[in-house]
Amino acid sequence: MMNSHKILIVLIIAAALVITLNTTLAAQGRAIASLELPAEPATYSNVVPTGVPLIYGEELGLRYDDVSPTDPQRADTAIRYLAQYDMGLQLEGESLDRYINILYKMENGISCEYCCGARSIIFENGEPACGCAHSFAMRGLAKYLLTQHGSEYSDAEILEELGKWKTLFFPGQMGLKAQMLEEQGIEFNYINLASNKYRGIEQGQAAGGMVGGC
């Protein structure tokens, strides 16, 4: 009898806790539903970035998801939006030096090799070396970050951001390149994936097309 009495008390307490918890969750339901989970960290199995870029994404009204093979018109709009900063911003002094370092020197720079064969999207003096729409967009983003957030981004972090957008522009090719890098045990990051450091590692393999006009 004593054991049965104790069990009954435990069950009553447990039921009360469940009711209290359900009531609390119901009251907080709207707040919980409004929370946005952070984007899944990129890995070799998921190379396409998603969500809103930190710092500049909100102020420019841009999401990585704006560039997608399923919505070419939206992708072209985002590419043109970034490209305007290449045409509208002029760099000089330290900003120009950093720009050349990021786009031409660091890890051998970054190129638009799936559109054209240029060694980099700029020449050694900082002038444009490629007329592809994707190159305009990457140069524009680099200029914007250097002029508006230069103290908040290191050169490597800017190159990484360019690499994320290049991955969006060429998801098929970047996915294949990621596979080649993984097979060779090379660390995943967007600099390794999209810069010229391992350019051509996927040559000879079939890959999908680009997103946005060249």
C-alpha positions in Angstrom: 0.0 0.0 0.0 2.8 2.4 0.9 4.5 1.8 -2.4 1.3 2.3 -4.3 0.7 5.6 -2.4 4.2 6.9 -3.3 3.7 5.9 -7.0 0.4 7.8 -7.1 2.0 10.9 -5.7 4.8 10.8 -8.2 2.3 10.4 -11.1 0.2 13.4 -9.8 3.4 15.5 -9.7 4.5 14.4 -13.1 1.0 15.2 -14.6 1.1 18.7 -13.0 4.6 19.4 -14.5 3.4 18.3 -18.0 0.4 20.6 -17.8 2.5 23.5 -16.6 5.0 22.9 -19.4 2.3 22.7 -22.1 0.7 25.9 -20.8 4.1 27.8 -20.9 4.9 26.5 -24.4 1.5 27.5 -25.7 1.9 31.0 -24.3 5.4 31.3 -25.9 4.4 29.6 -29.1 4.3 32.8 -31.2 7.8 33.9 -30.0 9.2 30.4 -30.7 7.7 30.3 -34.1 9.3 33.6 -35.0 12.9 32.5 -34.3 15.0 31.9 -37.4 17.5 29.1 -37.1 21.0 30.0 -38.3 22.0 28.7 -41.7 23.7 25.3 -41.7 27.5 25.6 -41.8 28.8 25.0 -45.3 30.6 21.7 -45.9 31.8 19.8 -48.9 28.4 18.2 -49.1 26.6 21.6 -49.0 28.8 24.2 -50.7 26.1 26.7 -51.7 25.7 29.4 -49.1 22.2 30.4 -47.9 20.7 33.1 -45.7 21.6 36.8 -45.2 25.3 37.8 -45.4 26.6 39.3 -42.2 27.1 43.0 -41.9 26.3 44.0 -45.5 23.4 41.7 -46.4 20.7 43.6 -44.5 21.8 47.1 -45.5 21.9 46.1 -49.2 18.8 44.0 -49.0 20.6 41.0 -50.4 20.4 37.3 -49.6 22.6 34.5 -50.9 19.4 32.9 -51.9 18.8 35.7 -54.5 21.1 33.8 -56.9 19.5 30.5 -57.7 19.1 28.4 -60.9 15.4 28.2 -60.2 14.9 32.0 -60.6 17.2 33.4 -63.3 15.5 36.8 -63.4 16.1 37.3 -59.6 19.7 36.1 -60.0 20.4 38.6 -62.8 18.9 41.4 -60.7 21.2 40.6 -57.8 24.2 40.4 -60.1 23.4 43.8 -61.7 22.9 45.3 -58.2 26.4 44.3 -57.1 27.9 45.3 -60.4 26.8 48.9 -60.0 29.4 49.3 -57.2 32.2 48.3 -59.6 31.2 51.0 -62.0 30.3 53.6 -59.3 33.1 53.3 -56.7 36.7 54.4 -57.2 39.5 53.2 -55.0 42.8 54.8 -54.1 45.6 54.5 -51.6 45.4 51.7 -49.0 42.0 50.6 -50.3 43.3 50.1 -53.8 46.3 48.2 -52.4 44.0 45.9 -50.5 41.8 45.5 -53.5 44.7 44.4 -55.7 46.0 42.1 -52.9 42.5 40.4 -52.5 41.6 40.0 -56.2 45.0 39.5 -57.8 47.6 38.4 -55.3 46.2 36.5 -52.3 46.0 32.8 -53.1 46.7 33.8 -56.8 43.6 36.0 -56.8 40.1 35.1 -58.0 38.9 34.7 -61.5 35.7 34.0 -63.6 37.3 31.1 -65.3 34.1 29.3 -66.2 33.2 32.4 -68.4 36.6 33.4 -69.7 40.2 32.4 -69.4 41.5 35.6 -67.7 44.1 35.0 -65.0 42.1 37.2 -62.6 39.1 39.5 -62.7 41.5 42.4 -62.5 45.0 43.2 -63.8 47.9 43.8 -61.5 47.2 47.6 -61.5 43.6 47.0 -60.3 41.9 47.7 -63.7 39.2 45.2 -64.8 40.5 42.2 -66.7 37.3 40.4 -67.4 34.0 41.8 -68.8 31.7 39.0 -67.5 28.7 40.0 -65.4 29.9 37.8 -62.6 33.2 39.6 -62.5 31.5 43.0 -62.3 29.5 41.7 -59.4 32.6 40.3 -57.5 34.6 43.5 -58.1 31.6 45.6 -57.0 31.2 43.7 -53.7 34.9 44.0 -53.0 34.8 47.7 -53.6 31.7 48.1 -51.4 33.2 46.2 -48.5 36.5 48.0 -48.7 34.9 51.5 -48.8 32.0 50.9 -46.4 33.3 48.2 -44.0 37.1 48.1 -44.6 37.8 48.0 -40.9 35.4 45.2 -40.2 36.7 42.8 -42.8 40.2 41.4 -43.3 41.5 40.8 -46.8 40.9 37.1 -46.3 37.3 37.6 -45.2 36.5 39.7 -48.2 38.0 37.1 -50.5 35.9 34.5 -48.7 32.7 36.6 -49.4 33.7 36.8 -53.1 34.1 33.1 -53.0 30.6 32.5 -51.7 29.1 34.6 -54.5 31.2 32.9 -57.1 29.9 29.5 -55.7 26.4 30.8 -56.2 27.2 31.9 -59.8 28.7 28.5 -60.7 27.1 25.9 -58.4 27.7 22.9 -60.7 31.3 23.7 -61.3 31.9 24.6 -57.6 30.2 21.4 -56.4 32.4 19.3 -58.7 35.5 21.2 -57.5 34.5 20.7 -53.9 34.3 16.9 -54.6 37.8 16.9 -56.1 39.2 18.9 -53.1 37.5 16.6 -50.6 39.0 13.5 -52.3 42.4 15.0 -51.9 41.9 15.8 -48.2 42.0 19.6 -48.7 40.3 21.7 -46.0 37.0 23.2 -46.9 36.7 27.0 -47.0 35.5 29.3 -49.7 39.0 30.6 -50.4 40.2 27.1 -51.2 37.1 26.5 -53.2 36.7 29.6 -55.2 40.1 31.4 -55.4 42.8 30.5 -58.0 44.7 28.5 -55.4 43.4 25.2 -56.7 42.1 26.5 -60.1 41.6 23.7 -62.7 41.6 20.8 -60.2 38.3 19.7 -61.6 39.3 19.9 -65.3 38.1 17.1 -67.5 35.1 16.4 -65.3 31.5 17.2 -66.5 29.7 20.0 -64.5 26.5 22.0 -64.6 26.0 25.4 -66.1 26.3 28.9 -64.5 23.6 31.1 -62.9 23.2 34.5 -64.4 24.4 35.8 -67.7 28.1 35.9 -68.5 
